[in-house]
Amino acid sequence: MKWTINSLDAYPDVDGEVDVVFTAHWDLTATDGEYLGRVYGSQGIKHDASEPFTPYTSLTEDQVIGWVKAAMGEETVAAHEANVLQQIEDQKNPKVVTPPLPWNS
């Protein structure tokens, strides 16, 4: 299971801080051999002036992923991760198939 941040939206100036992130665009992927599951989206991030501010240029992907997961909540994170795993399982064991027409062989 791999969380990735693709881009960040930021306000140029908030309370004297520069490039304050308010949205993270993310991807969640997992692979099993040739099978791939993927969920992607964006998550709002609230700026809390009472918390220590990390300058934009000092942010790490792990830090932003932590913000995204915290903003989503454990239940939503677990649902996204289960969705990705289910996509892989559905590819391995499809519930619906479309075989070729028997008269076109």
Secondary structure, DSSP 8 states (H G I E B T S, - for coil): -EEEEEEEEEEEEETTEEEEEEEEEEEEEEEETTEEEEEEEEEE----TTS----GGG--HHHHHHHHHHHH-HHHHHHHHHHHHHHHHHHHS-S------GGG-
